[in-house]
């Protein structure tokens, strides 16, 4: 009990210097709790699926999921982000406008999701035969089209819940969805292999959509937000915010899909895709907390902007906190996974562990991506969405070129290494374009972080596989200390963490009698 109390005191001391951090932590905490359990069950189920299907068939499932994600980017039209930002901004002062935004977002999601699903259904034979060089997966693509339509509406309504800061409700839905998906996926793979898994994922998407729709309507009523299109004048929001948000997204997901297609056609076939799909599961796991922080931060940023202004001290502090929190969480964990990559991929079967360098590259890509991830919600809250759309086009071009030239030599590892190079360039483009708007010291901290990540991945790449295991824990501890001392703002993050750590150790040793 004394250790638990000490841990609680440590957390409180971290949050005490910055009240907005408490709000952000509470928001991210609920979302994290539900999604962690829900997605964790799906993650475990997918490991079982990989072992049962083998590398080649698991590669099929990986390319199908990549195709779904690509068309979801078109179908969503940035509507979830649009609803989240504007509902957070208007829900207290102008609830009628917030209701108009919700109604517009839902209607647009139904239209765009339905259109994307019909396109995939109609062109499934061509996609399977020419882009994916496997005509027999045509029926699977048509089943996946159902998931695209449902996910579009779910994304918009999740944005509505996020804008109302109803993160507890999102957590409950994620938990129920994950609990349902686990038996569905296992039953599906045992029943009909890849087709069974695709059907299970479609069933999960339907359940999630129904739950989110019911919860969004219920919470809107509780916040006294009337959801109606009558008298709506907010349609230009789709052009000012949703369209550039969509363009920003569709620069990323189609590029990823195209690189996957290049890997299948020129870099080792579906067997290499199977290893890459397994490694990318760990990317999704690593990105879980940063995504939760970013999604939870956007409504807080929008609310702070509305009450204090976009250049206020509170807004700047929130940028520092969100950016530093992501790096402190990700860098040590990614380092640990780099050094344990061989054993981790061995969980999927002996044939997967030969691609351990792919997982090392994926972890490196995540560290570079997360270095600037905390800046995203601030840019979105500013409402400047056209510039990120243009910058992401450059990212996509650089990524595809690297993959095209590299898959023949490095196989699947060329994809994450290429993405890391592109994210490195993208980060500095943002820093130059928005210079003067980010807090002081941001560029220096981010530069140190990316250089440190490069040194770690280079060291991990040259040492023997057996030695990596023994160095995994020391390396992750060293990287964490570096993150506290050199990547974070000492006044807001580093100092409180070091003081809390000292307090916790003191209590653990029994020296602090009052806490004991």
N, C-alpha and C positions, 0 to 999 in steps of 0.2 A: 504493500500500500504506500509506504514511504517513497518508493521509487516512482510510482504512478503520480503521487502528489508533486514530486520534484519535476517530473516531466511536464505536468500541467503548468507549474510555475515557470518552467523554461519557455514554454509556448507563450504564456502571458507576457513574459519579459520581451519576447521578440515582437509581439503585437503592440505593446504599450507605446513605443515611440511614434506610432503612426496609426491613428484611428481608422483611416481608409483601408489599411491592410486587414483589419479585423473584418470589415465588410466584404472585402474581396475573398478572404479565407473562408468565411462562412458560405459565400456563394459557391466557390470552387469545391468546398468540402462536401456539400450535399450532392453536387453533381458527380464528384469523384466517387463517393461511397456507392451510389447506385450503379453507376456505369462500370466501376471496377469489378463488382460482383457479377453483373450481367455479362460484360465483355470477357471477364475472366473465365466464366463457364464456356463461352463460345470458343475462347482461345484453347482451352483444354480439349474441347471436342474436336477442334481442327487438327490438333496433334494426333489424336486417334485416327482421324480421317486420313492424314498423310501416311500413317503407318499401314492402314488398310488398303489404300489405293495404290501406293507406290509413287515414285518420282514422276513418271510420265503422266499418269491420270491426275495426280495432284497438280501438275503443271497445267492441265486442261482447266481444272477448277480455278486456278490462279488467273489464267487469262480471261476466263468468263467473269470473274469478280472485277478484274481490271476494266473490262468492257462496260459492265454495269456502272462502275464509278465514273467512267468517262461520260456516259450519256446522262448520268445524274447531274453532272456539272452543267450540262446544257439545260436539263429539265428544271433545275432549281432556280435558275436565273438570279441567283443571289438573294432570293426572297427571304430565307431565314435570317440572314444578316440585316436585311432591310427592316423586317418586322421587329427584330430585337432592338436595333438602334432607335427607331422612331417611337416604338411603344414605350421604351425606357424614358425617352425624352418628353413624351406628351401625356403619359398615363395619369400624372398627378395634376398638371395644370390644364390640359385640354383632352379629357377622356373621349370626347366625341371624335376628335381627330385620330386618336389612337385606335378607336373602333373602325374608322374608315381604312386605316392602314392595314389592320388585321383582315378585313373583308377583301380588300384589293389583293393582298398577298395570297390569301387562300384561293381566290378565283384564278389569279395568274398561275398559281402552282398546279391547279387542276388542268388548265389549258396546256401549259408547257409540258407537264408530266405526261398527259395523254398523248400529246403530239410526239414526244420522244419515244414513248412506248410503241406507238404505231410505226414509226420509222424503223426501229430495231426489228419489229416483227416482220415488216415488209422486206427489209434488206438483209435479214438473217442468213439466207443462202449465200449471198455474195460475200458478206463478212466472213462467214465460216470457210468458204472455199478459197478466197483470194487473200484476205488480210491475215487470217489465222491458219491457213493451209491445213484445215481439218474439216472437210464438209460434213462429217457425221455429227458435229456438235450443233448443227442448225436447230434441232428441236430444243436444245438446252438454252440457246440464245433467245428463243421465243418465250420460254418459261421465264427467263430472266427479265424480259420486258415488263412483266407484271411488277417486279420489284422496283423498277425504275419509276413507274407511275406512282406507286404507293409512297416511295421514299421522297418524291418531290413534295407531296402534300405534308408528309410528316416533318420535313425540314422546315417548311414555312411555319407550321404550328408550333414546333419546338422553339423557333425564334420568338413567337408570341409569348410563350411561357417564360423564356429567358428575359424578354423585355420587361415582364412584370416581376422579375427576380423570383420566380416560383421554382427555384432550383430543387427544392425538396420534392416537388411533384415530378420533375424530370428524372430525379434519382429513383423514385418509386417505379416509374414506367420502365426505365432501363433495367431495373432489377427483375421485374415481372417478365419483360421481354427475354432477358438472358436465361431465366429459369425455364422458360418455355422452349427456347432454342436448343438448349443442351440435349434433352431427350429427342427432340425432333431431328437434329442433325445426326445423332448416333443411329437412330432408327432408319433415317433416310439412306445413310451410307451402307448399312447392312442390308437394306431392302433392294435398292437399285443403284448403288455406287454413286457416281457423280450426279446422275439425274436425280437421285433421291436427296442429295445434299442441296441441289438447286431448288427443288420443291420445298424442302424444309426452310430455306432462307426466304422463299416467297411467302410461306405461311407466317413466318416471324414478322416480315414486313407488314402483312395485313393486320396482325394482332397489334403491332406497335402503332400503326396509323389510327386504328379505332380508339385505342387508349388515349393517344395524344389529342385526338379531336374532342373526345369527351372531356378530358381534363382542361383543355384550353378554353372551351366554352364555359365550364364551371368556374374557372378562376377569373375569367373576364367579367362574369356576372358579379363575383365577389368584389372585384375592384371597381364596379359600377362603370364598366366600359361597354357601351352598346355597339355590337358588331353589326354594321349595316352599310350598304352601298348608297343608301338614299342620301342625297346631298353631298356626296363625296367629291372633293376638289383636289385630292392628293394624288391623282394619277401621274402627274409629272415626276413624282418620287421614283417611279419605275425607271425613268430615263436618267435622272440625276444620280441615282444610287444603285438600283438593282442591275441595270444594264452594264455599267462598268464593273460592278462586283462579279457579275456573271463572266464578263470578258476576262477578268483577272483569274477566275477559276478555270475557265476553259483553255487558258494558256498552259495550265499545269497538268490537268488530268489527261487531255488528249496527247500531250507530249509523253507522259508516262506510259500511256497505252501504246503509242507508236514505238517507243523504245522497247517495250515488252514484245511487240510484234517483230522488231528487228532481231531481238534475242532468239525468238522462236525460229525465225527464218535463216539467220546467219550465224548464230552464236552458240549452237549446241542443241537446238530443238526443245521439245517439251521436257526432256530430262533436265536440262539446265534451268528451264522455267520452273520446274518443281523445286529445285534448290533455292532459286530466287524467291519464290512464293513463300517458302518456309522462313527464309531470312526476313522477308518483309513483314511477316507476322510479328516479329520482334521489334521491327520499326514501329508498327502500330501500337505495340505495348509501350515502347519508350515514349512515343508521342502522346500517349493517353493523358498524362498529367498536364503537359504544355497546352494541349487542345482544351482541356477543362479550364485551365487558367485563362486562356485567351477568350473562350466563349463566355466565361463568367465575368471577365474584365470589361467586355464591350458595354453592357448596360450600365456598369458602374462609371466608366469613362463618360458615357453619354449623359448620365445624371450629374456628374461633377462638372462637365462642360456647361450644362444648362444652369447650374446653380452658382458656379464660381468663374466660369470662363475658360476657354481653351488654352490660355497662356498663364493660368494661375499657378501658384506654388503647389496647391493640392493636386492639380492635373500633372505637373512635372514629377511630383513625388510618386504618384500612381504609376507613371511610366517606369521610373527607376525600380520600384518594388516588383512590378510584374516581370520586367526583364530579368532582374537579379534572381527572383524566385525560380524562374524557369531554368536558368543556368546552374544554380545551386542544386536543383533536383536532378537534372539530366546528366551533367558531366561525369559525376562519379559512377552513376548507374551504367551509363554507356561504356565507360572504361572497363567496368567489371565484366560486362557482356562481351566486349572485344577479347579480353584475355580468356574467357570461358567459351569462346565461339565453337571450338571443336566438339566439346562435350554437349553443348546445347543442341547443335544440329544432330548429334547422335541420338537425341530423344526421338527424332522422326524416323530413325532407322539407320543402319550402318552405311547405306549408300549416300546418305545426305551429308555425313560428316566430312567428306572429301572437299566440300565447298565452304569450309570454315572461313576462308578469306572473304567470301561474299558477305557473311554476317559482320565481319570486322569492318568492311567498307560501308555497310548499312549503318552501323553504329557511328562511324565517322561522319557520314552524311547527316545523321540526326543532330549531332553536336553543332555542326555548322549551321544547319537550318534553325535550331533553337536559339542560337546566339542572337538573332534578330527577331525572333518570333514575338517577343514581348512588346515590340514597337507597333505591331499590326493593329491592335485595338485602338491605339491613340490615333493612328492615321485614319481608321474607319470612323472614329468619333468626330474627327475634323471634317469628315464628309468629302475629302479629296480622294475620289475613287478612280478617276480616269488615269492619273499618273501611275498608280500600281498596275493597272491593266496593261499599259504600255511597257512597263518594266518587266512584267511577267512574260511578255512576248519575247524579250531578249533572253530571259532565263530559259524559256522553252527551246529557243533556237540553239543556244549554247549546249544545253543538255542533249538534244537530239544529235547534234554534230559530234559530240564526244562519244555517244553510244554508237553511232554509225561507224566511226573510225576505230572504236576500241573493242567491240564485242568479239571480233575475230582473234584478237590477241589475248584479251583478259577474260573473255566469256562473260558470265553474269556479273562479275565484280565491276565491269566497266560501267554498268548502269548507276549504282550508288556513288562510285567515284566521280562520274560525270555530273551527277546531281549536286554533289558536294562542291565541285568547282563552280558550277552555275550559281549555287546559293552564296558562295563567297563573293562572287562578282555582284550579285543582286544586293547583298547587304551594303556594299560600299556605294552603290548607285543610290539607295535610299538615304544613306547618311549624307551624301553630297547634295542631293535634291532638297532634302528637308533640313539642311544645315541651319543652325540657329534656333530651331524649334524643339530639338531634343535637349534634355538636361545636360549640363556641363559634365564632361568626362565620359560620355556615352561611347564615343568613337575609340577612346583609349582602352576602355574596359573590353569592348567587343573585339578589338584587334588582339589584345592579350589572349582572350579566350580562344579565338580561331587559331592563333599560332600554337598555343598549348595543345589543342586538339590535333593539329598536324604532327607535332612532335610525338604525341602518344601513339597515333596510328602508325607512324613510321617505326617506332620502337617495337610495337607489337608485331609488325609485319616481318621483322628480321630475326626475332628470337625464335627458338624451337618451340613446337606446339606443347611439348611436355612442360617446358619451363614457364609457359604462359599461365598454366594453372596455379603454380606456386606464387607467381607474382601478381595474381589478380587482385587479391585483397589489399596488399601494400600499395599497388598502383592506384586503386580507386580511392584509398584514404589520402594519398598524396594529392591527387587531383581535386578532392573535396577541399582540402586545406588551401590549395592554390586558388580555387574558386572563391573561397571566403576572403582571402587576403588580397587577391589581385583582380578578380573579375567583378566583384560586387562593390557597391557603394558602402564604404566602411561606416559612415555615420548612420545610415538607415538599416543596413542589413548585417554587415560583417561584425560591427561592435556588439550589437545585441546577441548575435549567435555565439560569439566567443564568450561573452559574459554568462549566457545561459548554459553553455557547455561546462564552464568552470563551476557554476552552481550545482549542476547535475552531478558532476564528479565528486564534489565536496560532500553532497548528501549521500551519494552511493558509498562513500568511505566511512560514513557515520560521524562526520565532524560537525555537521550542522544540527545541533540537538533540538533547536526549535522546530525545524521542519519534521524531524523524526518524531 
